[in-house]
């Protein structure tokens, strides 16, 4: 068979070898992003606020989405709706009685919004007495970041793992819904509608696996040095000294 003209051979080679292009010239998918907001007690004791656009990944989202609007948190003055709590308020804890709330984060869950896996934003409805008498005292609307104490297991479990289609239901919001999380001087057990719920405490192993730029962006949402003692480490100090948080 006669050899193909040189121009044809070149054209054929180019059409058969698209993967030969350097990887860095190919378009890369951009991560989904969302807005995170927080109010916190700064070092001088004043309430300050911070907000950032950051990746819509479970590590970020779970820090801001434990309780939906209307959840009642036990305080020395009686139950208070989570949206009405502010840093500096005292909340009841199982470990040491009333403690000062240092930080409250929030995000908005939207109908029709989906993550990279195609899963929509979701809420969880825990029906009255789902975990026992008056646990919760009335239906409780939770976010996907909620961690609930299981007396059967003897540990906190993700509320998403309790979904059974009967007493704990997964819902897709039909309108934008505000979700919140609370942070004290460490992981604490709060009482919400009669249910023991964990205040925010990061997964240290997941935090350690984050690239430095993402960890700096995450820590920028917790500006007070007293927050997230679980992440106090040389790495955190290095990020602060390098200005990673200020630049995020």
C-alpha positions as a Markdown table, in Angstrom:
| # | Residue | x | y | z |
|---|---|---|---|---|
| 1 | Unk | 0.0 | 0.0 | 0.0 |
| 2 | Unk | 1.5 | 3.4 | -0.9 |
| 3 | Unk | 2.5 | 5.6 | 2.0 |
| 4 | Unk | 0.1 | 8.4 | 2.9 |
| 5 | Unk | 1.2 | 12.0 | 2.1 |
| 6 | Unk | 3.1 | 13.7 | 4.9 |
| 7 | Unk | 0.3 | 16.2 | 5.4 |
| 8 | Unk | -2.2 | 13.4 | 5.8 |
| 9 | Unk | 0.0 | 11.5 | 8.2 |
| 10 | Unk | 0.4 | 14.7 | 10.4 |
| 11 | Unk | -3.4 | 15.3 | 10.4 |
| 12 | Unk | -4.0 | 11.7 | 11.3 |
| 13 | Unk | -1.5 | 11.9 | 14.1 |
| 14 | Unk | -3.1 | 15.0 | 15.5 |
| 15 | Unk | -6.6 | 13.6 | 15.4 |
| 16 | Unk | -5.5 | 10.4 | 17.1 |
| 17 | Unk | -3.5 | 12.0 | 19.9 |
| 18 | Unk | -5.6 | 14.6 | 21.7 |
| 19 | Unk | -4.3 | 13.3 | 25.1 |
| 20 | Unk | -0.8 | 14.3 | 24.1 |
| 21 | Unk | -1.6 | 17.9 | 25.1 |
| 22 | Unk | 0.0 | 18.9 | 28.4 |
| 23 | Unk | -2.4 | 18.5 | 31.3 |
| 24 | Unk | -2.1 | 22.1 | 32.4 |
| 25 | Unk | -3.6 | 23.3 | 29.1 |
| 26 | Unk | -6.8 | 21.5 | 29.6 |
| 27 | Unk | -9.8 | 23.3 | 31.2 |
| 28 | Unk | -10.3 | 22.2 | 34.8 |
| 29 | Unk | -13.7 | 22.2 | 36.5 |
| 30 | Unk | -14.2 | 24.9 | 39.0 |
| 31 | Unk | -15.5 | 23.9 | 42.4 |
| 32 | Unk | -18.9 | 25.0 | 43.4 |
| 33 | Unk | -18.8 | 27.9 | 45.8 |
| 34 | Unk | -21.2 | 29.4 | 48.4 |
| 35 | Unk | -21.3 | 32.3 | 50.9 |
| 36 | Unk | -20.5 | 31.6 | 54.6 |
| 37 | Unk | -21.3 | 34.1 | 57.3 |
| 38 | Unk | -20.4 | 34.3 | 61.0 |
| 39 | Unk | -20.7 | 36.5 | 64.0 |
| 40 | Unk | -18.1 | 36.0 | 66.7 |
| 41 | Unk | -16.8 | 37.4 | 70.0 |
| 42 | Unk | -13.4 | 39.1 | 69.3 |
| 43 | Unk | -10.5 | 39.3 | 71.7 |
| 44 | Unk | -11.8 | 42.6 | 73.1 |
| 45 | Unk | -15.2 | 41.1 | 73.9 |
| 46 | Unk | -17.0 | 42.9 | 71.1 |
| 47 | Unk | -19.3 | 41.2 | 68.5 |
| 48 | Unk | -17.8 | 41.2 | 65.0 |
| 49 | Unk | -18.8 | 39.6 | 61.8 |
| 50 | Unk | -17.0 | 37.9 | 58.9 |
| 51 | Unk | -18.2 | 36.5 | 55.6 |
| 52 | Unk | -16.4 | 34.7 | 52.8 |
| 53 | Unk | -17.1 | 32.9 | 49.5 |
| 54 | Unk | -15.6 | 29.5 | 49.9 |
| 55 | Unk | -15.9 | 26.0 | 48.4 |
| 56 | Unk | -19.2 | 24.2 | 48.8 |
| 57 | Unk | -17.5 | 21.1 | 50.3 |
| 58 | Unk | -18.8 | 19.0 | 53.2 |
| 59 | Unk | -15.9 | 20.1 | 55.4 |
| 60 | Unk | -16.9 | 23.8 | 55.1 |
| 61 | Unk | -20.7 | 23.3 | 54.9 |
| 62 | Unk | -20.9 | 21.1 | 58.0 |
| 63 | Unk | -19.4 | 23.9 | 60.1 |
| 64 | Unk | -22.4 | 26.1 | 59.3 |
| 65 | Unk | -25.4 | 23.9 | 58.9 |
| 66 | Unk | -26.5 | 22.0 | 62.1 |
| 67 | Unk | -29.7 | 23.8 | 63.0 |
| 68 | Unk | -32.4 | 25.3 | 60.9 |
| 69 | Unk | -34.2 | 28.5 | 61.9 |
| 70 | Unk | -36.6 | 28.0 | 64.8 |
| 71 | Unk | -34.5 | 25.3 | 66.7 |
| 72 | Unk | -34.7 | 26.1 | 70.4 |
| 73 | Unk | -31.4 | 26.0 | 72.3 |
| 74 | Unk | -31.4 | 25.6 | 76.1 |
| 75 | Unk | -30.0 | 28.6 | 78.0 |
| 76 | Unk | -30.0 | 29.7 | 81.6 |
| 77 | Unk | -32.9 | 32.1 | 80.7 |
| 78 | Unk | -34.9 | 29.3 | 79.0 |
| 79 | Unk | -35.1 | 28.1 | 75.4 |
| 80 | Unk | -33.9 | 30.6 | 72.7 |
| 81 | Unk | -34.3 | 30.3 | 69.0 |
| 82 | Unk | -30.9 | 29.7 | 67.4 |
| 83 | Unk | -31.4 | 32.7 | 65.1 |
| 84 | Unk | -31.8 | 35.0 | 68.1 |
| 85 | Unk | -28.6 | 33.8 | 69.9 |
| 86 | Unk | -25.6 | 36.1 | 69.7 |
| 87 | Unk | -21.9 | 35.7 | 70.7 |
| 88 | Unk | -21.6 | 36.6 | 74.4 |
| 89 | Unk | -24.9 | 34.9 | 75.3 |
| 90 | Unk | -24.7 | 31.9 | 77.7 |
| 91 | Unk | -26.0 | 28.5 | 76.6 |
| 92 | Unk | -26.4 | 25.4 | 78.7 |
| 93 | Unk | -23.9 | 22.5 | 78.2 |
| 94 | Unk | -23.9 | 19.0 | 79.6 |
| 95 | Unk | -20.2 | 19.2 | 80.4 |
| 96 | Unk | -19.9 | 22.3 | 82.5 |
| 97 | Unk | -23.2 | 24.1 | 82.8 |
| 98 | Unk | -23.7 | 27.5 | 81.2 |
| 99 | Unk | -20.9 | 28.6 | 78.8 |
| 100 | Unk | -20.4 | 31.7 | 76.6 |
| 101 | Unk | -21.3 | 31.3 | 73.0 |
| 102 | Unk | -18.2 | 32.5 | 71.0 |
| 103 | Unk | -19.3 | 32.1 | 67.4 |
| 104 | Unk | -22.4 | 31.5 | 65.3 |
| 105 | Unk | -22.1 | 30.6 | 61.7 |
| 106 | Unk | -24.7 | 30.5 | 59.0 |
| 107 | Unk | -25.4 | 29.6 | 55.4 |
| 108 | Unk | -28.5 | 29.5 | 53.2 |
| 109 | Unk | -29.9 | 26.3 | 51.8 |
| 110 | Unk | -31.6 | 26.8 | 48.5 |
| 111 | Unk | -34.2 | 24.8 | 46.5 |
| 112 | Unk | -32.9 | 23.4 | 43.2 |
| 113 | Unk | -29.3 | 23.8 | 44.3 |
| 114 | Unk | -27.2 | 20.7 | 43.8 |
| 115 | Unk | -23.6 | 19.8 | 44.7 |
| 116 | Unk | -21.0 | 18.4 | 42.5 |
| 117 | Unk | -22.4 | 14.9 | 42.9 |
| 118 | Unk | -25.9 | 16.1 | 42.0 |
| 119 | Unk | -27.3 | 15.9 | 45.5 |
| 120 | Unk | -29.7 | 18.8 | 46.4 |
| 121 | Unk | -29.4 | 21.0 | 49.5 |
| 122 | Unk | -31.4 | 19.2 | 52.2 |
| 123 | Unk | -32.9 | 19.5 | 55.7 |
| 124 | Unk | -33.7 | 16.8 | 58.2 |
| 125 | Unk | -37.0 | 16.8 | 60.1 |
| 126 | Unk | -36.8 | 14.8 | 63.4 |
| 127 | Unk | -40.4 | 14.2 | 64.6 |
| 128 | Unk | -41.5 | 14.6 | 68.2 |
| 129 | Unk | -40.3 | 11.7 | 70.5 |
| 130 | Unk | -38.2 | 10.2 | 67.7 |
| 131 | Unk | -35.4 | 9.4 | 70.2 |
| 132 | Unk | -37.6 | 8.8 | 73.2 |
| 133 | Unk | -40.1 | 10.8 | 75.3 |
| 134 | Unk | -39.7 | 14.5 | 74.6 |
| 135 | Unk | -36.6 | 13.9 | 72.5 |
| 136 | Unk | -37.3 | 16.1 | 70.7 |
| 137 | Unk | -40.2 | 17.8 | 72.5 |
| 138 | Unk | -41.6 | 19.0 | 69.2 |
| 139 | Unk | -40.5 | 18.5 | 65.6 |
| 140 | Unk | -36.9 | 19.6 | 65.1 |
| 141 | Unk | -35.5 | 20.9 | 61.8 |
| 142 | Unk | -31.9 | 20.1 | 61.4 |
| 143 | Unk | -29.2 | 20.9 | 58.8 |
| 144 | Unk | -26.9 | 18.2 | 57.4 |
| 145 | Unk | -24.1 | 19.2 | 59.7 |
| 146 | Unk | -25.9 | 18.2 | 62.9 |
| 147 | Unk | -24.3 | 15.6 | 65.2 |
| 148 | Unk | -26.7 | 13.9 | 67.6 |
| 149 | Unk | -25.9 | 12.0 | 70.8 |
| 150 | Unk | -27.0 | 8.3 | 70.5 |
| 151 | Unk | -27.5 | 6.7 | 73.9 |
| 152 | Unk | -27.7 | 3.3 | 72.1 |
| 153 | Unk | -24.2 | 3.7 | 70.6 |
| 154 | Unk | -22.8 | 5.9 | 73.3 |
| 155 | Unk | -21.4 | 8.5 | 70.9 |
| 156 | Unk | -22.3 | 11.3 | 68.6 |
| 157 | Unk | -23.6 | 10.3 | 65.2 |
| 158 | Unk | -24.4 | 12.3 | 62.1 |
| 159 | Unk | -28.0 | 13.2 | 61.9 |
| 160 | Unk | -28.0 | 12.1 | 58.3 |
| 161 | Unk | -27.2 | 8.6 | 59.5 |
| 162 | Unk | -30.5 | 8.5 | 61.5 |
| 163 | Unk | -32.8 | 9.1 | 58.5 |
| 164 | Unk | -35.3 | 6.2 | 58.4 |
| 165 | Unk | -38.1 | 7.7 | 56.3 |
| 166 | Unk | -40.4 | 7.6 | 59.4 |
| 167 | Unk | -39.2 | 9.5 | 62.5 |
| 168 | Unk | -36.3 | 11.2 | 60.8 |
| 169 | Unk | -37.1 | 12.5 | 57.3 |
| 170 | Unk | -34.9 | 14.1 | 54.6 |
| 171 | Unk | -36.4 | 17.1 | 53.0 |
| 172 | Unk | -35.5 | 19.4 | 50.1 |
| 173 | Unk | -36.3 | 23.0 | 51.0 |
| 174 | Unk | -39.1 | 24.6 | 48.9 |
| 175 | Unk | -37.7 | 28.1 | 49.7 |
| 176 | Unk | -34.4 | 29.5 | 50.9 |
| 177 | Unk | -33.8 | 28.4 | 54.5 |
| 178 | Unk | -31.1 | 29.7 | 56.9 |
| 179 | Unk | -29.0 | 27.1 | 58.7 |
| 180 | Unk | -26.7 | 27.7 | 61.7 |
| 181 | Unk | -24.0 | 26.2 | 63.8 |
| 182 | Unk | -22.6 | 27.2 | 67.2 |
| 183 | Unk | -19.1 | 27.2 | 68.6 |
| 184 | Unk | -17.9 | 27.4 | 72.2 |
| 185 | Unk | -14.4 | 27.0 | 73.6 |
| 186 | Unk | -14.5 | 23.4 | 72.5 |
| 187 | Unk | -16.9 | 20.7 | 71.5 |
| 188 | Unk | -19.8 | 20.7 | 73.9 |
| 189 | Unk | -23.1 | 19.0 | 74.3 |
| 190 | Unk | -26.1 | 21.4 | 73.8 |
| 191 | Unk | -29.7 | 20.7 | 74.4 |
| 192 | Unk | -31.9 | 21.6 | 71.4 |
| 193 | Unk | -35.6 | 20.9 | 71.6 |
| 194 | Unk | -34.7 | 18.3 | 74.2 |
| 195 | Unk | -32.1 | 16.6 | 72.0 |
| 196 | Unk | -28.4 | 16.4 | 72.8 |
| 197 | Unk | -26.5 | 18.0 | 70.0 |
| 198 | Unk | -22.8 | 18.6 | 69.5 |
| 199 | Unk | -21.6 | 22.2 | 69.2 |
| 200 | Unk | -19.2 | 22.6 | 66.3 |
| 201 | Unk | -15.8 | 20.8 | 66.6 |
| 202 | Unk | -13.8 | 20.1 | 63.4 |
| 203 | Unk | -12.6 | 16.7 | 62.3 |
| 204 | Unk | -8.9 | 17.1 | 62.9 |
| 205 | Unk | -7.9 | 14.5 | 60.4 |
| 206 | Unk | -9.9 | 16.1 | 57.7 |
| 207 | Unk | -8.5 | 19.5 | 58.5 |
| 208 | Unk | -4.9 | 18.2 | 58.4 |
| 209 | Unk | -5.6 | 16.8 | 54.9 |
| 210 | Unk | -6.7 | 20.3 | 53.5 |
| 211 | Unk | -4.2 | 22.2 | 51.3 |
| 212 | Unk | -2.8 | 25.2 | 53.2 |
| 213 | Unk | -4.7 | 27.7 | 51.1 |
| 214 | Unk | -8.1 | 26.0 | 51.9 |
| 215 | Unk | -7.2 | 25.6 | 55.6 |
| 216 | Unk | -6.3 | 29.3 | 55.8 |
| 217 | Unk | -9.6 | 30.2 | 54.1 |
| 218 | Unk | -11.5 | 28.0 | 56.6 |
| 219 | Unk | -9.7 | 29.5 | 59.6 |
| 220 | Unk | -10.5 | 33.0 | 58.2 |
| 221 | Unk | -14.1 | 32.2 | 59.2 |
| 222 | Unk | -13.1 | 31.6 | 62.8 |
| 223 | Unk | -10.9 | 34.7 | 63.5 |
| 224 | Unk | -10.8 | 34.6 | 67.3 |
| 225 | Unk | -7.7 | 32.8 | 68.6 |
| 226 | Unk | -9.9 | 31.1 | 71.2 |
| 227 | Unk | -11.9 | 29.3 | 68.6 |
| 228 | Unk | -11.3 | 25.7 | 67.4 |
| 229 | Unk | -8.7 | 24.7 | 70.0 |
| 230 | Unk | -8.6 | 21.3 | 68.3 |
| 231 | Unk | -6.7 | 23.0 | 65.4 |
| 232 | Unk | -4.1 | 24.8 | 67.6 |
| 233 | Unk | -0.9 | 23.6 | 66.1 |
| 234 | Unk | 2.3 | 24.8 | 64.6 |
| 235 | Unk | 0.6 | 24.6 | 61.2 |
| 236 | Unk | -2.2 | 27.0 | 62.3 |
| 237 | Unk | 0.4 | 29.4 | 63.8 |
| 238 | Unk | 2.4 | 29.3 | 60.5 |
| 239 | Unk | -0.7 | 30.2 | 58.5 |
| 240 | Unk | -1.4 | 33.2 | 60.7 |
| 241 | Unk | 2.2 | 34.4 | 60.6 |
| 242 | Unk | 2.3 | 34.2 | 56.8 |
| 243 | Unk | -0.9 | 36.3 | 56.5 |
| 244 | Unk | -2.8 | 33.5 | 55.0 |
| 245 | Unk | -5.9 | 34.3 | 56.9 |
| 246 | Unk | -5.8 | 38.0 | 56.3 |
| 247 | Unk | -5.3 | 37.4 | 52.6 |
| 248 | Unk | -8.1 | 34.9 | 52.2 |
